[in-house]
Amino acid sequence: PDEVSRKSPEERVKEAMAALKIEDEKEADAIKGLVKEVVDAQKALEDHDRDQKKSIDEMSKNKELGDNDIEAKLIELRTKRKERNSTVIEAQKKLSEVTSYRQELELIKRGVLK
């Protein structure tokens, strides 16, 4: 989906929590924090990917850039993406450890878990 139609992180958290139907307030607060952590990490990864695309477009247009400069920038971009992706995976793992399988299904349907 394009970014304009994409739901805000706050909307995604709210919808995920509604789908989970957790009655215990303390449990709901704990899970909400973990859902927010995943959604925020996913947003950071999406932002990075968008910025990376812009950076790559700019590099491809810069005819003065040498191979060593391009290599260094690509390594930097890949490293940052790997870090952001690891953050998403770690947050998803923590969340999946405290949800039931039925709740996990709801979170997968909403793109919070995989």
N, C-alpha and C positions, 0 to 999 in steps of 0.2 A: 504494500500500500504506500501511496505517496505520503510525504510528511504532513501535508496540510490536513489530510483526512485521518491521520493517526491520532489515537487518543492520547491525552496527556498521561504522564505517570500516575498522577493522583486519581484520574478516572479509572485507569487500569487496576490500581490497588483497590479502589472502592468496589468495582465490579467483581474482582476476584474474591474479595471478602464476602460479598453478598452471596456469591455462588457457593462458598464453603459452608454457609449456614451454621456457624459456630455459636452456640448459645452461651457458653461460659465466657464472661467478659474478660477475665484474666487470660484465658487461653487465646481468645480472639485478639487481644492486644499483642500477645507474644507472636502469634502467627502473622499478624498485620505487619509487625516490624520486619519479619523475615521476607514477606512478600514485597514490601517496599524496598528492601535491600536488593532483591533480585531485579525488580523493575528499574530501579535507579542504575544498577550495573548494566542492564540491557540498554538503557538510554545512553549511558556513557559510551558503550560500544558502538551504538548506532551513530552517535555524534562523531566519534573517532573515524568511523568508516566514511562518513560524509566529508569530513575534513581531509582524510587521506586521499579521497578521490580528487578533491580540489588541488591538493598538493601535487599529486601525480600529473594532473592536467597542466599545471603550471610548469613542472619540470619538463614535460614533453615538449612544451612550447619554447623553452629556454635553450637555444642552440649553443650557447656559450658554456653550458654545463658539461663538465668532463665525466668520463666513466667513473672515476674515483668518487666524485661528488655525488653522482647518482647512486652509486653503490652504498655510500655512507647513509644517504637519506632513506633509501629503501630498507636498510638494516634497522634504522631508527624507527621507521613506520611499522615494520613487521614486529619489532620488539614491543612497541606500545600496544599494538593490536593483540598480541599474544597475552600481554599482561591484563588488558581489559577483558579478554575472553576468559582467562583464568579466574578473574574476579566473578564473572557471571556464573561459571561452572561451580565454583566454591559456594556461592550464595544459593544456587539451586540445590546443591547437595544438602546444605544445612536445612533448607526448607523441606525437602523431600523426606528427611529423617524424622520430622515431627508431624507429618500429615498422614492421614489414612489413605489407603489406595483409592477410595472413592473421591476424596478431596484432591488427590494427585491427578485423577482424571480431569476434574474441573480446571485445575491449574494448567494442565497440558492443553486443554481446549482453548484456553485464553492466552497461550503462548508464554506463560510464566515459567513453566517447566517443559522439559523435552522428554 
